[in-house]
Amino acid sequence: MDNDRPYLPIELQLKIELSQADVHNKYLERLQGFVVRRTFTSPIVPPPPQPVALSLLLGEYASELFLIEAEKYPEEPRLEAILFT
């Protein structure tokens, strides 16, 4: 399978990974509010489901990860097709 993605120098790939790691940490903390932890020793009443709030949060998360990488790609004619397919 051919890779149609433009070449990114390894240093730039590292910058992307580090920036995305910061986003992962930020959203991991925010997503903890949606996690239900149950133990056998104490009954915990789970928080009410919040599918809309979770959906919005996951959308923000995905968008931030996408933009970090998309902003680093070099300008070229096929860039839009690569990023949005």
N, C-alpha and C positions, 0 to 999 in steps of 0.2 A: 504494500500500500504506500503510495507516494504521499509525502508531506507537502502540502501546498502553502504552509506557513512560511513567512519570510524568515530569513536567518537573523537571529539575535545573538550578539556576542555573549559569551558566558558571563562576563561581568554584569551585563545588563539583565540577563536572566536571574542572576543572584540578587540584584536590586529589586526586581519584581517579586521574587520569593520572599525577601525580607519585608517588603511593604505589605504583601499579602499576609504574612505571618502576624503583623500588627493588627490587620483587619480581623483575622481569625480570633485573636485574643480578645479584641473588643466585642465581637459578636458572641463568642463563647460565654462571656460574662452576661450579656443581655439575654441569651437563650436559656440560661439557668432558671429563670423565672417560669419557664414552661415545662420544666422537668418535674415529674412526680416521683418522689422517693418514698418507698414503702419499706418498713421494717416489720419484723414479726413481733417485736416487743412493744411497739406503740402504734395504735391506729392513727393514721394521718388522713385527714379529710383532704382529698386532692383539690387543687384550685379549679374553678370552673373552666371548661374548655374555652379557648379564645382563638378559634381558627382564623378569624380575620386579622387579628393582631399578629399572630404567628406568620401568616402569609405575607403581610406587609414587611415584617422584620426580615424574613428570608429573602424577599425581593430586594430590600436595601442591601443586604449582605452580598447577594449575588452581583448586584450592580456595582458595588464598590470593588469587588474582586475583578470584575470585567474591566472597569475603567482603569484600574491600576495597570493592567497589562496592555489594554488598547492604546493608552496614551504613549506607550514606549515604542510602538511599532513605527518603522520608517514610512514616510509618505511614498506611496506608489499606487498606480492606477487600480490594481486589484485589491487594495486594502479593504475597502468597504465590503466586498464579496467575502473576503476571508473572515472578517470580524463578525459579520451579521448572518452567517449561514451555519 
